[in-house]
Amino acid sequence: MLAPSLRFLCYDCATLFCLALCFALRARMSGEPPIGCLLLALISALLWPLARELVLAGSCLALFSSNGMLISALLGAVLGAFSPMENMRISYFLERAQGICEILGLSLACCLGLLCALPRLPASGALLAALLLTVLPQAFADVTMGDVARLLSASARIWRALLGAIVACAIMLFYPATFFAVFPPDLPALAFGLAFPLLMQRKWPR
């Protein structure tokens, strides 16, 4: 079993990769140049762990000392920014990938923000902090691309991510000692918190 610090680093890396890839693909589909897409995706994605560390730990040094997190964000940004958009068939699959990465990134960010906040805050405060930290990078990307109303059109995905975080919170608070005894509580909490919004997205795409 991975150590808690390494486990949470893996969670962070997966979240940053999904967020960066989502923002880069979205900017690329809007017709922005690749370098601009790369910078936008990097800054937007890294805003999430930066704000989380400042709010919960009071220092963002952990972010800058972790090569894995920076590499994950850069990899997602590069893959999205330099994706070929000229081919209509490839563009169709990239558009679908952007939607999947968006719900994955938002859900991971919300659930992971909750897991990091729970040891320091009560459940209601942890959920509020998780929601605000999740909305921050998307709102920054919306304002940067001049699409402020995009936050309203994507609100369904944000609320699904919050509902997934509520499921994760319930598992963390009422974790049965015998049910998932072989797993640390954060693992099933994150798994169920991520599966719930993905299931909702599949059943109700809009």
N, C-alpha and C positions, 0 to 999 in steps of 0.2 A: 504494500500500500504506500502511495506517495505521501511524503511529509506534507503537513498543511500548507506551509509556505510555498512549496513547489506546486501543489495542487491548485492553489489560488493564482499562482503565476500562469499556469496553463489556462485557467478560466479567463484571466485577463488577456492573454495572447489571442485566444479564440474570439473574444469579444471585439478587440481592436481590429483584428483581421476582417471580421464581418462588417463592422462599421465603416472602415476605410474603403473596402471594396464597394459597399453600397453607395457611399457618397461619390466615389470616383466614377462609377458607372452612371450614376444619375447626372453628374456634371458633363460627362462625355456624351450622353444621349441628348443633352441640351445644346450641343454644338460647341462646347468650350474647348480650347486647345489643350493638348495632353499635359503640358507643364502646369497650367493653371488648375487642371483637374487634380493633379498630383498634390499640389500645395493645399488646395481646398480640403481634400480627403484627409491628408495628414493632420492639418490643424484641427479640423472638426472632430476627427476620431480621438485625438489626444486630449481634447478639451474634457472628455468624460473622466479619464483617470486623474487628470490634473485637478479638476474641481473636487472629485471624490476625496483625494488625498488631503487637499486644503481644508475641506469641511470636516472630515472625520479624524485626520491625524495632525492637522495644523502645519504640515510640511509636505512639499512635493518632491523632496530629494529621492524618495524611493522610486519615483517614476523615471527620473533621469539616470539613476544608477542601474536600471534594469535594461540590458541590451535586448532581451527577448521581447519585451513589450514594444520597443521602438522598431525592431526588425519586423514584427508581425504587422504593425500599422503600415510600415513602408511597403511590405510585400503586397498587402491588400490594395494600397493606393497605386502601386505600379501596375498591378494586374488590371485594375479598372481603368486607369488613365490611358494606357496604351492598348486597350482592347480594339480590335478592328471593327469599325462601325459601318464600313462601306458595303459589306455583303448583307443583303436583306435577311437571309436565313440566319446568319450568325447574330445579327442585330436583334432578331426576335428572341433567340435563346438568351442573349445578354439582358434583354429587358425582363424576362422571367427570372433570371438569376438575380437581378437587382431587387426585385420584389421579395424574393426568398431571403436574400442577405439583409434586407431592411428589417423584416420581422425577426430574423435570427439575432441580428445585432441589438435591436431594441429590447428583445426579451432577455438576452444574456446580460445586457447592461442593467436592466431593471432588477433582475433577480440577483445578480452579483452585487449591485449596490446595496440591496437589502441585506444580503448575507454579511457584508462588511459593516453595515450600520447597526445590525441587531445587537452585537456585544456592547455597543456604546449608547444606544437609544432604545426607548420602548417601541413596541411594534408599530404603533401609529406614526411615531416620528420617523422610524426607519422606512416605512412605506412612502411617506411624504418626501423624504430625502432621496429615495430611489427614483421616484417619479420625476422630481425636479432635475436630478442629475442625468436622467435619460433624455429628457426633453432638450436640455442645453445644447448638445452637439447638433441635433437636427435643426433647432431654431437658428443656430449660427450659420449652418449651411443654407437654410432658407433665405436668411437676410443677405448673405453674401451673393447668392445667385439671383436676388431680386424677386423671390417668389415667397413672399411672406404668408400668403394664403395656403401654402403647401402644408403648413402645420395643421390647418383645419382639415384638409383632405386626407391627411395621414393620421388623424386623431383616433380612428378605429384601431389601427395597429398599436398605437401608444396605449390605449385603454386595454387592449388584449395583453400587452406586455405587463401592465399593472395588475391585471387579474392573475396572470401567471405568477407574479411576485407575491400576491396574496396567498396563492396556493403554496408557494415555497415557504412563506412565513408561517402558515398553519402547520406545515410539516416540521419546521424547525421548533415551533413552540410545543407541539404535541407529538414529538418524536417517540414512537414506541420502542422501548428498549429491546424487544425481542423480534420485531418485524423485520427490520433492516439491520440486524445486529452486526453483520459482517462489513457494513459500509459506515463511514462517518456521516453524520446527519446532513452536512452540506451537499453531499453527492446526490442522494435521492431528492432533496429539496430543489436543487438546480435542475435535475432531470425532469421532475414533474412540472416545475415552474416553466420550463422551456417547452415541454410537450403540450401543455394546455393551450397556449396561444397558437401553436402550430396547428393543433386540431381545429381550433376555432377559425383560423385562416382558411383551412381546407373546406370546412363546412359552410362558412359564410365569407366568401372572398372579399366582399365589399364592406 
